[in-house]
Amino acid sequence: SSTSSSAQAVVAFAVFCLVASAMYAINDVLDREVDARHPTKRNRPVARGAIRPASALGHSLYSRFCTVPGSLSEQGDVVRNALLIAALSAIIVLVSAGCASPDVAGQARPDSADRIAVFYGTDRNRRDTDDPEKFYGYERGVFEYGVVEVSGAADDYKTRLESVTPRPREEFLAQLQVAVKNAPEPTALVFVHGYLRSFRQISKLVAEFAEDTGFPGVPLFWSWPSTTNPAGYTVDETSIKWAQPHFAQFLRDVLEHSGATRVHLVGHSLGGRSLSRTIVQNLLPAGVDLSVVGELVLLAPDIDQDIFTRDLAPVLLDAG
């Protein structure tokens, strides 16, 4: 009957899902050592030690045994076999629970090991709050420097801002110089975000990038007053142009006073447009030495192809 066919289809789908889940668990156990050295796969529960291999295999066996009743013939004694599977599954769960390690991911790690200092420049407005997640808003404000401490960057779902500390320019540059000197390599990376991004989002993004890639230098970012309104693209275009002189000063300070032997520049979306224009329209006319610039990366830049080819690319190439 149609009812019987529908029931069989549901059972078949459930069996498929359970078998797939079991195979994923087995694969994570077999690949745990390789995954532990991978920049992103190392965050998987088995690879990072949050779940022991025995527990994962227990889940695999549990899922596999649960598929047996569904794979029996239509005339088989499903109830009898289901009871048998339930008993075996209970044993597996108990054994797995005994082998399981504490939830490492849920335990607090030492602050010094968990936090990443990300240096920033911004001309967003400050909000009347001490909450680091809401420290800066979406309106135009005063150009300032600072340092944000981000925790949990190894797990994208746990990343949070611990503190946001504005600094006077001289203190900021002195702290940046110390950070560059103490880094594994005396390099820096400056990221400029695009349309529809908040200060909080960019702080987390840059920290996660530095953690996931194992960047050996000091991460920085420039955050201009982007809105959170998807319909506000033209407003963002005006705001990022308004912020360009501030960004030029911030970028010049990093290039000339950070002590980094290489400064990599990355711009995304409108940030790519602003980065290229700032170099061509502000830094080069001011005679800023760009020899310290390492990689210049424009990610999906909001730049007309013909304008870039005619006006920007030749100047950037001539600058080295």
QUICOR-V837744 format. One line per field, one symbol per residue. phi: phi as a letter, one per 30 degrees, with the letter a starting at -180 (. if undefined). psi: psi as a letter, one per 30 degrees, with the letter a starting at -180 (. if undefined). A space follows every 50 residues. Layout:
phi: ???
psi: ???
This chain:
phi: .ddddddddddddddeddddddddddddddcdddddcddcddddeddcjd bdeddddddddeddddddedcdddcddddddddddddddddddddddddd dddeddddceeddcccdcdbbabdddcdacdddbdccccdbcdacabccb ciddbedcdbdcabbdbdeddedddddddddddebdbbbcccdcdibcdd ddededddddddciedccdbbcbcdddccedcddddeddddddedddddd dddddcbdiddbbccbbchdddddddddddccddddiddcdddcccccch ddbdedddddcceddddddi
psi: leeeeeeeeeeeeeeeeeeeeeeeeeeeeegeeeeffkfefffkeeeggf kleeeeeeeeeeeeeffeeffllfflieeeeeeeeeeeeeeeeeeeeffk llieffkklkeeffkkkkklklhlkklilfjffgekbglkakkllakkkk lgffjffgklkekjjkkleeeeeeeeeeeeeflekillkkkklakhklee eeeeeeeeeeeefhkfakkllkjliklgjfgheeeeeeefeefeeeeeee eeeeefgfgkfkjkkkkkbfeeeeeeeeeefeeeffgkjgffkckjkjjh kikkeeeeeeeeeeeeeef.
